[in-house]
C-alpha cells in the first residue's frame, strides 16, 4: 500500500504502472488510495459526471478517501524518496536487476572498445556485437500511460528533425494497450513522427513482452546464427528473462518508451546512452540523449492539450455494445478433435487420475538457482524445429501460422511440448564432453542417453515412470504462468525439491497436485552430490509444513536420507494436494454438495 507526498503526486497512469509490476517486487497486490488524481482520471477517460460523483461520495463515506487514511498505522513502513529517482533500465535477464543508465559502462554493458569494433563491423556491412535486433514499445500499462507514450513521440519528433534514423537491423514496433493511444498521438501530431522511425502500430495487444515479437528478417537471423552474435532486445515491457523475448535475442533490457526509441537509433547496447553521440546535426555537432529528451513541462502540455475524454468514449462505448446475440444450441462446448488451440483437457483422466506413489522417482532435471516460469514453459514464438513446431506441422499448420506457445495454452498437446523448451535452459544432468550443455535437453536414465527434453518426457510417459525435479533457490520466479505447473505435472512429475520457491508458482504446483518440498538451510543438490543417476522416494505423513524425508537411492546401492520441509503451507494446501489438485478438489466438493 502506497502513501505519502510522493504517492499523492503520481498520476493514475504512473500508479497503474507501479501496481502492474508488483510481482517483480514480491507483492501479491499493490494499492493506492482514492483521491483527486483518481477523480481527474475518471473525468479524463470520459466517465459520466454521475459516475464520478458516486465514486467520490462512496469512497469518502466508507473511509477509503485519502484524507481518511492519513492516520492509518502499518506494521512496516519503507520510505522511498521519489526525488532520488534517476533514469533507469532493468536487466539483463531479470526485471529485478535495476540498471541506472549512468552505470552502463560500470556494469560492463556499454563498452567503448566493443563499440568501436562494432563501428568497424558496421562499416563492413555487418551487425555489431550487442546489436539491438528488437526495439519494442509494448506492455499494457506502459502504453496506457499517456505521459510515457507522448514522451516517446517527442523523442521521435526531435530525432527526425535532427536527421537521425534507426539502425537497419533493428526491428521496431509499437503495440499500445489501448486504441485511445492512436487518437491522442494523432491529435498531437506525434504518430507520424513515431512511424517515420519505424514505430508504427502493429497491434493493440500483448506482443513482444510475451515473446510474440514476430519473425526477424531472414538475412539478419542468418547472420546472428552464423556469427553466434550477442544480439539483444530493448523493450518497454514487464519481463526480460533469457529466451522469452525472441529465441535469437540472447538478452533483453527493459526501458521506458522514450528510451526504446533512443536505442533503436543507437542500435547496440554497447552504446553509452547517456554519454555517446547518437549522430551529428547539420553543423556537425554531436547529438546526445539530452538533446532529444523532453521536459516534464513539454510532456504535460501535450497531454493536457491532446488527451481528451471524447477519445475514450469513441473507443470504449462501442466496445461494450454487444448488439444482438444468438443463443447457443447447447451450454456444452463442442470439442473439435483437430483444433490446436482448444482441446478437451486431460486433467480428469490418465496419469493425473492415477495415484502419486512418491516412490522410485527419476529426475527429469537437476537445475540451478533462479529457474523462471519462462524456463519451465516459455510463451514465445514456436520455431519449426521445436517439438511443438513439429507437432503443429503434422497437424497441417503452415509455419507462418504456428503463432506462440501462449496462444496454444488451451491445447495441452501443443502446450505440454513447451515444457522446458527454453533454449537457455541449464539442466545440470546434461553433461556432454565434460561440460553442461545448455538447451532444451534431458538425460534419460538408466541408459544415460541425452536427448531433447520432449523426447525424454515421452520416453518416461511410455514407461509410466514417475519423476522428480531437483532445483536451487527461487524456483519458479517470473510470470504466474499456469502451464509452468501443468506442463511438469502432465510429464509425470510428482515432486519438486528445491532450496526455495517463488510464492505464486508454489501455489500453482499445489493446484496441479505436485508436491513442493524444500531442502533445509545448508543442504543443496551440490552438497549432496546429486548427478541424476539416482532414484528418489518421499517418506513421512503429509501435513502443513511438516518434516519429510527425501530418500536418495544412489546407483551404487548407497541410500541417503535427507530431511526436507513439506511446502504445503496450510490445511487448505493439503486438502487440494490430496484431492489431486484444485480442479479435482472443486469437483469433489461440488459433487458431495450436490449429493447432500
Secondary structure, DSSP 8 states (H G I E B T S, - for coil): -B-SHHHHH--HHHHHHHHHTGGGGT-S---B-B-HHHHHHHHHTT--HHHHHHHHHHHHHTT-BGGGGTT---S------GGG---EEE-SS-TT-EEEGGGTTTTTSS-HHHHHHHHHHHHTT---TTBEEEEEE--TTTTTSHHHHHHHHHHHHHHHHTT----TT-EEEE--SSTHHHHHHHHHT-HHHHHHTT--B--SS--GGGT------HHHHHHHHHHT---EEEESSS---TTTS-TT-SEEEE--HHHHHHHHHH-BTTS-TTTS-SEE-TTS-EE-HHHH---HHHHHHHHHHH--HHHHHHHHHHHT--------S-SS----TT-SS-----TTSGGGGS-----SEEEEEEB-S--BHHHHB--SB--TTSHHHHHHHHTT--GGG--BTGGGTT-HHHHGGGBT--TT-EEEEEEETTEEEESSEEEETTTTEEEEHHHHHHHHHHHT--EEEE--SSBTBSS--HHHHHHHHHHTEEEEEES-B-HHHHHHHHHTT-EEEEE-TT--TTTTT--S--EEEEES---TT-EEEEEEE-TTS-EEEEEEEE---SHHHHHHHHHTSHHHHHHHHHHHHHH-
